[in-house]
Amino acid sequence: MATARKRPRPEESTENVAECPFTVIHPDPNEKEMKTKRRRGGSEDRPAPPPKIHLQVSPFSPIGKFNAKDNTMDRHYQIAPFAKWMDMTRYNSFVLHGVKYHSEGFVFVANNNTIERQKTLGESRQPRQKLDDDWVARILEIRAADEHHVYARVYWMYWPDELPAGTTEGKRVIKGRQSYHGNDELIASNHMDVINVVSVTASATIHQWNEKNDDKLQPGLYWRQAFDVQTMDLSSAEEYCRCNRPENPDKELICCTKKECDRWLHPDCLAHEALLRTLARLGTNKPHKPTPVKDEQDNETGCLPPSPSEFGAVTTADPSIDVKPEEQNTIKMADIENVLPIITAERTGQAPEPKKKGRGRRSDAQKAKLYEGYFSATIRSDASPPVVEITDLREEVTGGLKEWTEPLDCLVCGQKIHQTRKL
């Protein structure tokens, strides 16, 4: 089995590449006059007709936005050699190993990695099966000179790991897989190529995921973002939580139960906030001691304690009771801002920088995982209400609990989350 051509690399071997004499060219359609070759005919030179520039309308319509508002991912192209490509007959489908493949369908395509893996499994006369690291492509056009020379013009689907350096996502410049990309996630692109169909290994079922739709994500491969190889721009994904980052569909989101808020939150962000509060409260050497619970009943008789009126005490019409919350529930973000720079200084050996006035972005101390090595956390969304389970990793600290649970607070409105809602 031979491989298709895709994103050629200098170190990549070409001995297994399926023979394909065609190359995709993307000319500038705004040029006033194209350069043409001249041919001799009799006594005068006659210019050869310039090859036609075609426009490929993108079959992908991402829900998210690109940096350029007028981006359509459409591409102008030519196939060289032009005459040889146009002389071939165009078809709506082809049959390979008894399987019929159609134009506009998705296919798995072999590459050098899959070929090497197939060799380790042993030679077989049966058609090679799709492997997990096959490439994925969408067929745009099928042409053939005869049954032994069949080619497909395709748009490649990218695995998130293949996003090149310099990719722009909004105001960020990224490379490769991001934290919100799922295991079965692909990225649509307008990276065009022509392949020999003998490199096709199986048909693929790919669906688009609309994040704004409350329906559950269908099983299998999917895409939600598109990558424009002309501008290196990646379309946006729906943002959630206080961090304004997209959802990883392999992980659940937790929703604030307050109707006025109703924000979806990342469990990782909830755990991070809980760990920051724990570190600010206990530091590196203070043990966690549970808050004592007062029993309002008489332990011996099981009766309620006598009321003041039984002893002749006078009750006021409007009693005023001053209830102070326990220490562990009074840690504010201001406390974290004050304590974490000190802990940072302990780890780095540098004096903490003076606090700057004015509101700005979250401090580096809040973003950093300074609690690593001291505490860890797990979100227990199966509990009712959901809680965060804290584990104390400090071996030198004794006299307190090593594991305990705390309620979850919404990162936006600060209210307790009483139940879990999954997206």
PEWOTA-V152963 format. One record per helix or strand of 3 or more residues. SS is the DSSP state (2 for helix, 1 for strand). FROM is the first residue (numbers start at 0). LEN is the number of residues. Records with the same first field share a line. If there is no record, write none. Layout:
# PEWOTA-V152963
SS=FROM-LEN ; FROM-LEN
This chain:
# PEWOTA-V152963
1=22-3 ; 37-4 ; 43-4 ; 53-3 ; 74-6 ; 88-3 ; 92-4 ; 98-4 ; 105-4 ; 134-12 ; 148-11 ; 166-3 ; 171-3 ; 184-5 ; 191-5 ; 199-5 ; 205-3 ; 220-8 ; 252-3 ; 263-3 ; 374-6 ; 386-6 ; 402-5
2=81-6 ; 111-9 ; 159-3 ; 196-3 ; 266-16 ; 307-4 ; 326-3 ; 332-16 ; 363-4
